[in-house]
Amino acid sequence: MAETRVWVHGIAVEARFPLAFPESLSLQERTEAGAFFSTSGSVVSHSFYLSFPSPTILNDFSMRLRRVFIRYETNGATIKRVRIFDGPTLVADFPNLIGWSGNHNNGFDASNQLIFSPQSISNSILIVVEVDFDGPSFNKTIRFSSAGIQLFTDELLRPIIRLIMRFFERLFEPRP
């Protein structure tokens, strides 16, 4: 089984309809530390997009998506839902995330990675992160530092496929 991980820096995060809420949701900055968004109170929830250029075939085998990672830090905000798309097709939905707040920039834990049944992919991957800005603080924030996807192929099948091909080649060989 061949495995690969594809990562994007946090500055790749895009807010959905950022101009629709200019007075309440703002991109504070994009720095080496990632993209930092804040609200002063009028936005209750907002969606953010993370897109990944994804190899769909590796060594003649289709790639399968198994896990996503989101490294972030919040203050008065909570990630409530994550949806994963292969092009326009929804492949996984995690609607009721609990405890996805605080600092999850270092290492992997239950509040910054999602593992699911492997899905074959045929397009690029989009992760939609829905954030509730409902904390007690006046200035509610989220900083996305990076995000990644884990892909793999079923290369263990390669020896089996070769055996089957040799069998059929011998079966149909001209005999003297």
Secondary structure per residue as TSV (DSSP state, phi and psi in degrees):
chain	resnum	aa	ss	phi	psi
A	1	M	-	360.0	123.5
A	2	A	-	-93.6	137.0
A	3	E	E	-126.0	145.9
A	4	T	E	-144.5	153.5
A	5	R	E	-124.0	137.7
A	6	V	E	-117.7	128.4
A	7	W	E	-121.4	150.1
A	8	V	E	-126.2	147.6
A	9	H	E	-73.4	155.6
A	10	G	G	-59.1	-23.9
A	11	I	G	-67.1	-11.2
A	12	A	G	-78.3	-10.5
A	13	V	-	-67.1	135.1
A	14	E	E	-120.7	134.7
A	15	A	E	-79.5	140.1
A	16	R	S	-73.1	131.1
A	17	F	S	48.0	57.7
A	18	P	G	-63.7	-26.5
A	19	L	G	-84.6	-10.3
A	20	A	G	-74.0	-21.2
A	21	F	S	-129.2	53.5
A	22	P	T	-62.8	-28.7
A	23	E	T	-86.6	-11.7
A	24	S	T	-121.4	-37.1
A	25	L	E	-111.8	128.4
A	26	S	E	-137.1	147.2
A	27	L	E	-85.4	110.8
A	28	Q	E	-73.5	-45.4
A	29	E	E	-169.4	157.0
A	30	R	E	-118.6	118.1
A	31	T	E	-135.0	-174.1
A	32	E	T	-59.9	-23.6
A	33	A	T	-84.5	-9.5
A	34	G	E	124.0	-164.2
A	35	A	E	-102.0	128.9
A	36	F	E	-115.5	117.9
A	37	F	E	-114.1	147.1
A	38	S	E	-143.2	163.3
A	39	T	E	-141.7	150.5
A	40	S	-	-100.3	8.2
A	41	G	S	132.2	-24.5
A	42	S	S	-83.6	-19.0
A	43	V	-	-88.8	128.1
A	44	V	-	-90.0	-44.5
A	45	S	E	-146.8	159.4
A	46	H	E	-155.3	152.5
A	47	S	E	-107.6	146.9
A	48	F	E	-129.6	144.9
A	49	Y	E	-111.3	138.2
A	50	L	E	-128.5	117.6
A	51	S	E	-111.7	147.6
A	52	F	E	-128.2	123.3
A	53	P	-	-69.4	122.8
A	54	S	-	-124.5	129.1
A	55	P	-	-69.3	128.5
A	56	T	-	-97.3	-20.8
A	57	I	E	-135.3	136.2
A	58	L	E	-135.2	120.2
A	59	N	T	53.0	43.9
A	60	D	T	70.9	11.6
A	61	F	E	-116.7	140.1
A	62	S	E	-68.9	143.3
A	63	M	-	-84.1	147.8
A	64	R	E	-125.3	136.6
A	65	L	E	-92.6	130.4
A	66	R	E	-123.3	-29.7
A	67	R	E	-152.6	147.8
A	68	V	E	-125.4	150.9
A	69	F	E	-127.9	139.0
A	70	I	E	-134.7	115.3
A	71	R	E	-98.3	127.5
A	72	Y	E	-155.8	171.4
A	73	E	E	-145.4	132.4
A	74	T	E	-122.4	158.2
A	75	N	E	-142.6	108.1
A	76	G	S	73.1	17.9
A	77	A	-	-137.3	153.9
A	78	T	E	-139.8	133.8
A	79	I	E	-77.1	118.7
A	80	K	E	-101.8	-27.5
A	81	R	E	-151.8	143.1
A	82	V	E	-132.2	128.6
A	83	R	E	-119.4	142.9
A	84	I	E	-122.4	128.6
A	85	F	E	-118.7	143.3
A	86	D	E	-106.1	98.3
A	87	G	T	62.2	-128.6
A	88	P	T	-87.2	-1.5
A	89	T	E	-95.2	125.0
A	90	L	E	-71.7	123.3
A	91	V	E	-109.5	-21.3
A	92	A	E	-157.2	145.0
A	93	D	E	-139.6	126.1
A	94	F	E	-120.8	87.3
A	95	P	-	-82.1	-21.8
A	96	N	-	-127.1	62.0
A	97	L	-	-71.6	138.5
A	98	I	-	-121.2	133.0
A	99	G	S	82.2	15.0
A	100	W	-	-88.6	70.2
A	101	S	-	-151.1	168.8
A	102	G	S	94.2	-157.0
A	103	N	E	-102.3	114.3
A	104	H	E	-130.8	50.5
A	105	N	-	-95.9	-21.4
A	106	N	S	-113.1	114.2
A	107	G	S	79.5	-178.7
A	108	F	-	-113.8	140.6
A	109	D	-	-148.8	-176.1
A	110	A	T	-69.9	-9.5
A	111	S	T	-110.9	19.7
A	112	N	T	-150.1	10.9
A	113	Q	E	-141.6	147.7
A	114	L	E	-126.5	125.6
A	115	I	E	-113.3	134.9
A	116	F	E	-147.1	173.7
A	117	S	E	-59.1	129.4
A	118	P	E	-55.1	136.9
A	119	Q	E	-121.8	128.5
A	120	S	E	-66.4	142.0
A	121	I	-	-119.0	151.2
A	122	S	S	-134.7	-1.6
A	123	N	S	-136.8	-164.7
A	124	S	-	-84.5	160.1
A	125	I	E	-99.7	137.5
A	126	L	E	-123.3	131.0
A	127	I	E	-110.9	126.8
A	128	V	E	-108.1	119.7
A	129	V	E	-109.3	119.9
A	130	E	E	-101.3	124.2
A	131	V	E	-117.3	131.4
A	132	D	E	-96.4	126.1
A	133	F	-	-100.6	75.9
A	134	D	-	-126.0	18.2
A	135	G	S	-75.7	172.7
A	136	P	S	-75.0	-18.8
A	137	S	S	-74.5	156.3
A	138	F	S	-75.5	-43.1
A	139	N	S	-100.3	97.6
A	140	K	E	-93.1	135.2
A	141	T	E	-137.5	157.3
A	142	I	E	-141.9	137.6
A	143	R	E	-123.0	121.5
A	144	F	E	-93.6	120.9
A	145	S	E	-96.9	-35.5
A	146	S	E	-169.3	168.6
A	147	A	E	-152.2	152.4
A	148	G	E	-147.1	164.7
A	149	I	E	-130.0	147.9
A	150	Q	E	-110.3	124.2
A	151	L	E	-120.0	151.9
A	152	F	E	-149.5	163.8
A	153	T	-	-118.8	160.8
A	154	D	-	-92.9	57.1
A	155	E	T	-67.3	-11.9
A	156	L	T	-63.1	-20.1
A	157	L	H	-75.9	-18.6
A	158	R	H	-55.1	-48.6
A	159	P	H	-61.9	-35.5
A	160	I	H	-67.2	-42.6
A	161	I	H	-62.4	-41.9
A	162	R	H	-61.4	-42.3
A	163	L	H	-60.8	-45.1
A	164	I	H	-64.4	-41.2
A	165	M	H	-64.3	-42.2
A	166	R	H	-63.1	-39.0
A	167	F	H	-59.6	-48.4
A	168	F	H	-68.9	-34.3
A	169	E	H	-62.3	-43.9
A	170	R	H	-69.5	-35.6
A	171	L	H	-62.8	-37.0
A	172	F	T	-104.0	10.9
A	173	E	S	-66.4	142.2
A	174	P	-	-66.4	138.6
A	175	R	-	-106.1	141.3
A	176	P	-	-71.9	360.0
